[in-house]
Amino acid sequence: MSDLVCDRQFGVEVDGVERRVVVEWMRPVRDRGDWRCDWVIHWFDRPEARGFSMGVDSTQALLLAMGMAGVRIEHDAPTARWLDGDSGLGLPPIPAGPAPGDAAG
């Protein structure tokens, strides 16, 4: 796995106790002409989850990796929050693909 680029801690309340979930994003690396960004979620109550996202450049790979990790957290820990009293994870959304007919022809 590559070098750590950034991380974020999220709070999850379980039975009145605040627990932490930590996500780490690694430095994007070249992978067969595209870019790959690995991520890992350190859960407080289960084995870590690992994944990666691919992009046409390093920025896209990192943004997609942030979005994918966010989707995983929202699915597995829907009450997770980034800042106290704030709703949400503060991560970029995964962009939707073009709608049918949007492609230039």
ChimeraX attribute file (.defattr): number of C-alpha atoms within 10 A of each C-alpha:
attribute: neighborCount
match mode: 1-to-1
recipient: residues
	/A:1	10
	/A:2	13
	/A:3	12
	/A:4	13
	/A:5	13
	/A:6	11
	/A:7	14
	/A:8	14
	/A:9	18
	/A:10	21
	/A:11	19
	/A:12	19
	/A:13	13
	/A:14	10
	/A:15	7
	/A:16	7
	/A:17	9
	/A:18	11
	/A:19	16
	/A:20	18
	/A:21	20
	/A:22	15
	/A:23	22
	/A:24	20
	/A:25	24
	/A:26	20
	/A:27	18
	/A:28	28
	/A:29	19
	/A:30	14
	/A:31	11
	/A:32	7
	/A:33	9
	/A:34	14
	/A:35	20
	/A:36	26
	/A:37	28
	/A:38	24
	/A:39	27
	/A:40	18
	/A:41	22
	/A:42	16
	/A:43	17
	/A:44	12
	/A:45	9
	/A:46	7
	/A:47	9
	/A:48	13
	/A:49	14
	/A:50	13
	/A:51	14
	/A:52	19
	/A:53	20
	/A:54	21
	/A:55	20
	/A:56	12
	/A:57	15
	/A:58	18
	/A:59	13
	/A:60	17
	/A:61	23
	/A:62	26
	/A:63	20
	/A:64	23
	/A:65	29
	/A:66	25
	/A:67	20
	/A:68	20
	/A:69	24
	/A:70	22
	/A:71	17
	/A:72	14
	/A:73	21
	/A:74	15
	/A:75	11
	/A:76	11
	/A:77	17
	/A:78	12
	/A:79	16
	/A:80	23
	/A:81	22
	/A:82	18
	/A:83	13
	/A:84	8
	/A:85	7
	/A:86	9
	/A:87	11
	/A:88	15
	/A:89	20
	/A:90	15
	/A:91	17
	/A:92	13
	/A:93	13
	/A:94	14
	/A:95	9
	/A:96	6
	/A:97	7
	/A:98	8
	/A:99	7
	/A:100	6
	/A:101	7
	/A:102	8
	/A:103	7
	/A:104	4
	/A:105	4
